[in-house]
Amino acid sequence: MKPTSRLIPPAAAKRLVAICTCEDFLERARPFFSPVDGWKSTTDADLWNAIISQVCVVGSSSRWEQLADSGDLSLVSIEALSPMTAAQRGTAIHGVLRKHGVRYVTDDPSTCKKTQALVANFEFFQHCGGAAAYLGRLAAMPDDAARVKRVRKDLEYIGHKGARDFLIGLDLGRSLIAFDVRVLNVLEAAGVNAPVDVQSNHESYEQLQKAILENVCAPAKITGAQFDRIIYRNYAGLCAAMGIHQDG
């Protein structure tokens, strides 16, 4: 295991702490910090939409944002999908994803991995006991790492990053960081030596997350989840300040 000082040299840590304690950045990010114990007020519809979101945003979040703003989520709501067969659900889900150009959605709903993942995830949702029961079970687990593992096992097409983002949004993962391209671009520009396989390798992911928690979040007096939102919600400004090509 790499020492944290090799992953995050002191100069990089200092730069990231400065970002995370900048009042302008904090002011922009605070409205997006997860409410304390937000999972307790999450409805069934909220949970299902969060699951749809995490599958849709793989590859690009812009089309999910378009879909979420369109009103078309009603076509794949719990009420709309419940009376359907699995095949009918696939057709309905696929049609909505294709309409909004969600990335990696192929022509055939029966072979489209995102479509089939959401069909499977809806079946899981139907049998999980609802938001209160399922999220209560997650909350009762011993730590954030266990919750990530559980979500990845329960839900298809949701990986290292997606499981963490899902849990952060519910305030069930305060020590977690979702390493999407935006966060990784900022880390690289700051001088962090992120493992090349961080998004696909569990050990590499955990190493980098631990290093940021120890070397950035602790001195900045923020959680990993708050670090995640500060970077994400200030990405355009950070790109301009750090000379990052804005590809995320």
C-alpha positions, 0 to 999 in steps of 0.5 A: 500500500502506498503511503498517503504522502506519496498519493497526496504530497504536502503541496497537493494537500495544502492546495486542496485544503485551501479549496475546501476552506474557501468561503466562496466555494463552501457557500456554493456547495452548502445547499447540496450537502446532504441533510442530516439523516436524509435517508429517514425522510426518503420516500419510495419514489425518491429511492427509485429515482435515485436508483434510476439516476445512478444507472443513467449517469454512468458515462455522462450526467447531462442526459440524466439531468435533461431526463429529470427536468423533462417530466418523463420520469412519470413514464417509469415511475413506480405506479407506471411500472408496477402493473407491467411485465418485465418485458413491458418494463424494459420497453418503457424504460428503454424508450425514455432513456433513448428519448433523452440520449442516455449514454450506452443505451443501445437500440434493442431493449432486450440486450441494452445493459442499462435497460436490463439493469433497471428492470432487474433493479425495479424487481429488487425494489419491489421486494426490498420492503420499500425505502424505509425498510431498505435504508433502515437496513443500510443504516444499521450496517457497521460502517460506510464500507459495508454499505457500499458493498451491500449496494453494489451487491443489491443493485446492477450497473452501480459500481464503486463511484455510483454506490458512493454517490447513492449513499452520499445523497442519502447521508448514509456515507459521510466518509465516502467520496465519489471519484468521477472524472471531475473530482479526478481532474481536480486531484490531478491538477492539484498534484495528487498521484491517483492510481491509474486504476482507481475507478475500477480497482477496489483497493486503489479506490479505498487507498485514495479515499483514505488518503484524502480523508486523512490529508485533506478532509481532516485538516479542512474539518469536513467529511468526505461527502462534503469534499465530494460536493465542494469539488463537484459544485465548484467544478467550472470555477476550479477548471478556470483557476487550475487550467483544467480542460472542462471535459466532465 
